């Protein structure tokens, strides 16, 4: 039985024209060979499996070819090309820097550079995974890399360019290899299965290309595995099963249940997915990619960014038209947060189910936050306001005297006539300049009556409005403040907050003015305890004094002054003057040597 050769080796490109997805680089190299503009050092960098080492070998073979074609390709028939194909060429040396990364390995390489080639024009040194060299090895390589003999060419290959010293980068001609597109990968796979007489559906090849993520070597390895798994017949179903990929049909069904807020069916569908062996992180990742694809399909101009097989393209575009952009953006953000926190969750399944529950009610949350088809942003307020503003309905045929203070709360059901008479929110009551007077508008039967304003309003508007009289605020005084403070301290003790309660007992209260008082505590730690209870304290004080304008500040009592050593309390100039006074010779030395002192 013949030895099996994997596709990645069997179909490895042998000339520049067969390299997949790197046309700009191969064209540059061919033109450099034809015009004899070869650099002495090349650096091929890029992701794994995109053709870096392959291009290095093709370049090494081509520049030593004795009969290069007009297109800049090797002839593959001359003695140099034949010996290269057999692996017997003495002009090409490959070094794996991952296992030969010491200074001695580089010195051995440098020693070999001294000898001119016995046959051919160039000696080519290919150093793979060059970023694995140690710093000492890089430094030993610098001089030779900068000024090599005219017959020596170095080709360095790496997947991590950022790990290479800048001094090495500046001495090389750098080529950045890109990931191979899905279309190029599918075309190359179709060419291979045609040569191997393998039956494969195009959807299956697109799945392989999507799974390989731009790496041709991975795509060929996956192809070999699935061919063995399916006995030479690749279908969409067995490819899904082998690659352990969630079918996008599940995500379309899940989205349909979520948009209809059918939580039961959504949870049952996730249970079905879970029973098939798919972990929660795969569900979150797949659903996020699905939402991302829907988002790019909202605009025909960005639909080309869709990362999916062709069979789902039309369904993506049709579904994207029915889903609002705010929902997709919010869902993508929610899934991203859930995916980040998945590793920290102890109950993985519950974590994914919580994300599904949030997505189920996401549309309802968005509708509540929309006003005139625009998203309403909540305004964050740092400070506390003592007064809440409310809309006040104008009262016709009534009198509001200077001494009366009213808060009128409108009921939910209001007639259109009342809405038409609604005025804008008034300024804060504390800043009101003048009272509203309208005595002339009182009904005749009420002008001479002894009823107060509250009775008049209750008789006339009692059925539509709830009228409450505002309680006058109490002036800030030490007795009431101390009583309120002691009551709150007792509350802390009841809540078993003994440290905070002790701090409150030691605190000293001082009234600054009618709306502000200070709290003096003995240490910074005590200040933190009071700061933690600030909101609760203010609520208690506001309720007691009926005044939400009251605020307080926290002060830390000054501790006893510590004795500071003399040499620490003096600045540089004072230290010099003190030394000069104690040792006059220092001052004399400064004058004789004409010294300047920088303090």
Protein Blocks (a to p, Z undefined) as FASTA:
>chain_A
ZZdddfklmmgcfbfklpghilmmmmmmmmmmmnopacfbdcdeddehiopmmmmmmmmm
mmmpcbdcfkopaeklamklmmmmnopafkbccddfklmmcfklmmmmmmmmmpccfbdj
bdcdddehkllpcfklmmmmmmmmmmccfkbccddddfblklpcfklmmmpccddddddd
fklmmmmmmmmmmmnopacdfklmmmmmmmnnopaklmmmmmmmmmmmnnopacfklmmm
mnopacfklmmmmmmmmmnopaklmmmmmmmmmmnopafklmmmmmmmmmmmmmmmmpmk
lmmmpccdfklmmmmmmmmmmpcfklmmmmmmmmmmmmmmmmmpmblmlmmmmmmmmmmm
mmmmmmmmggehiacdddddfbdcfbdcddddddehiacdfkbccdddddfbdcfklmmm
pccddddfklpmbdcddfklpcfklmmpcbdfklmmmmmmmmmpccddddddddddfklm
mmmmmmmmmmmmmnopaklmmmmmmpccddfblmbccdddfbfklmmmmmmmmmmmmmmm
mmmnopakbccdddddddddddddfklmpcfklmmmmmmmmmmmlmmmmmmnopacdZZ
